[in-house]
């Protein structure tokens, strides 16, 4: 399986990554990139995303940004893990095969445990079971505990959302509030269900109309076009699709008082977070909010029941409350405070290692 020569260090999203490995397997059609950002706290854990990127540079941008986010996510969650991510450049609706996932498993295994994979957008737990047949460096499967991490990701987002409305609106629940959910996949669909069960009115959007129709039928939600969901009037906007959706074009259009969702890398730049703050919109840092999935698959927690795991993940709300309080006290965007807290833990580990 050849490695394609390319210079990841020249990409604008490169952030001192320790390793970026691009593999091509002509026999199976696999084109995958694994990015290891930082292993100070432990092996790099992060999911694999399968997506039909327009070109290799778009895929590289995604994997670089996502792997950096995993470093911060795992650090802030208190896990003994570094940050990494993988992408497979293919269409999950048409390009899946056992041979392709076996080849990806070989790619993961070639890194000797420095990177641990799991499912992400476009990947199912069944796909990961195939990968696990080729490498032990897989989480979120039956052999390693609780399986599919998406219900735990959604639970963490919901707990964070309740903390955010408590902080900003002094409300104990979502009852009577309007929540706009962008993306109704494995995680977003569950976030919508949890918000609805807590008494929220829903506005929803997804590129898959069948998903929209199902949620509307089950919850009485209002549906809007995907390109308008960020601009609807709501109490909470929950981005649960792909990243980069909060940018110089969309931020001025946001009409919700709180942004709290599952998508990774929601802010295209730090300036977009500052713009939200100037507009008086509370932003719950995405990698803190969506950490429930990675907490559920962390290798340090064998034998924990689903209910015990949900109790552990509910602490995401406590951490978010701390971040929001510090941000208010220091007059800083919450994502800046969250970054500093994660960086402090990594720096402390480096000092301990060198002592």
C-alpha angles and dihedrals in degrees: 000000000000127000116227115230113236138138110244091173090072093059115104091232094055108118108180092294114186096219139001116186123187116192132188124190111186094190096059099024092242117161109173139162124201117193122192109195105176136348100183093117097036142296115341111261121189139129132263118244122203112202139148096243115193091235143348094267091058089051091048091050091052096048093046093050094042095049092051089050090053091056090056094040094053092043095051091045089057094241124151090236140104128218131270140140141191134209130194112205101222143092110271090206096057112011106058121120137155090244092054093053091045088054090049089050088055089051091053092045092052089068091065099231097310086116125042116194135207138165125295137156112344094012128101132200087252089058090051091051087061091049089050089059088068103037138022091217095094132107134188094053132115093259094057102047134271100018122210107044097198096091089054092047089053092047091053091049090051092049090049091048091055090050091050094051089046091053098042103029103021090236123146094208143006092260111138093006127117117236120190111204119197110198125020102205129122092311105023093051090054092046088054091049093050093048091049092049088052090056102264125145110233135221111184142184136178137160087238107074092195090063091050092049092050094051093045091051093047100042108020090243123168114239126214134176116282092242092057105042093093091056101050121112107259142137093235131024111201114194106199101160130073125329134263093051094128105069143132091289101045103034094071088052098052110114100179121100093219132039112200121149148134102252118114120238095009092167112071089202137000087251088066090058090050089050091054090051092050088053091053094248116143111227118199106208107251100221090053094045097047098044095106093092096052091044089055094053099039109127093231095074110066118162097019115143122232092251092050089049092051089053090051092048092048086072087076085081091055092050091048090051090054092049093049093048092051091045091053093046093048095038091234133131110267092239090058091052092046091050091052093049091052092045091051091057093048092047091050091052090051091051091050090050093052095043 
